Amino acid sequence: MLKPHQPFLITIVDRDKKLFTVEGPTFDDTPWYEAQAQASTAGRKVDVIPHQSWDTIDRKEPPTQSTLVDQTKRDPGFRDFRCVSPGTILNPQSFR
């Protein structure tokens, strides 16, 4: 779990339902990892993928939500996945 000085985005992947979303920007991914743990306890397969500043090494700016959505859609491993609204897969607020 990271708490950087720059805001970042998080991709959430629901492998059971073949869904993904991009959350943020945020400074703290802890709530998403806590929600992931709750989902895992309930038997769900959910990944939390933070996109930190090192994602910008070959770019001048950090990735945007739309850029990450487009990249994920083009990834062969996510060909059958559908993009949904933020908060649809994991809602960190519901586990507080």
C-alpha positions in Angstrom: 0.0 0.0 0.0 1.4 3.3 -1.1 0.9 6.9 0.1 2.8 9.0 -2.4 2.9 12.8 -2.6 1.3 12.9 -6.0 -2.3 11.7 -6.7 -2.6 8.5 -8.7 -5.2 6.3 -10.3 -6.2 2.7 -9.6 -7.5 0.1 -11.9 -9.9 -2.4 -10.3 -10.5 -5.7 -12.1 -13.3 -8.1 -11.2 -12.1 -11.4 -12.8 -15.3 -13.3 -11.9 -17.6 -10.9 -13.7 -15.0 -9.8 -16.3 -15.3 -6.1 -15.4 -12.8 -3.3 -14.8 -12.9 0.3 -13.8 -10.4 3.1 -13.2 -10.7 4.9 -9.8 -9.2 8.1 -8.5 -7.3 10.2 -8.4 -6.3 9.4 -4.8 -3.4 9.7 -2.5 -4.1 6.5 -0.6 -4.9 3.1 -1.9 -5.6 1.6 1.5 -9.4 1.8 1.2 -9.3 -0.2 -2.0 -7.1 -2.9 -0.6 -9.4 -3.1 2.5 -12.4 -3.5 0.1 -10.4 -6.1 -1.9 -9.8 -8.1 1.3 -13.5 -8.0 2.1 -14.4 -9.1 -1.5 -11.8 -11.9 -1.3 -13.4 -13.1 2.0 -16.7 -13.2 0.2 -15.1 -15.4 -2.5 -14.7 -12.7 -5.2 -11.5 -12.5 -7.4 -10.7 -8.8 -7.5 -7.4 -7.1 -8.4 -6.3 -3.7 -7.3 -3.6 -2.1 -9.6 -2.2 1.3 -8.5 -0.7 3.5 -11.2 2.1 5.4 -9.6 4.5 8.1 -10.8 6.9 5.4 -12.3 4.2 4.8 -14.9 5.2 8.2 -16.4 8.9 7.4 -17.1 8.4 7.3 -20.8 5.7 10.0 -20.7 5.7 13.7 -19.7 2.4 13.4 -17.8 0.7 10.8 -15.6 -1.9 8.6 -17.3 -5.5 9.9 -17.3 -8.5 7.8 -16.6 -9.4 7.6 -20.3 -5.9 6.6 -21.2 -5.9 3.8 -18.7 -9.4 2.6 -19.9 -8.2 2.6 -23.5 -5.0 0.8 -22.7 -6.9 -1.9 -20.7 -9.4 -2.4 -23.5 -6.5 -2.9 -26.0 -4.7 -5.4 -23.7 -5.3 -9.0 -25.0 -5.7 -10.3 -21.5 -8.7 -8.0 -21.0 -10.4 -8.5 -24.4 -13.6 -9.9 -22.9 -13.7 -7.4 -20.0 -16.2 -4.5 -19.9 -15.5 -1.1 -18.4 -17.9 0.0 -15.7 -18.3 3.2 -13.7 -16.0 3.9 -10.7 -17.3 2.5 -7.5 -19.2 -0.3 -9.2 -16.7 -3.2 -8.5 -15.3 -2.1 -5.1 -16.8 0.7 -3.0 -14.3 1.5 -0.3 -16.9 3.5 1.6 -19.1 0.5 2.1 -16.4 -1.3 4.1 -15.7 1.5 6.7 
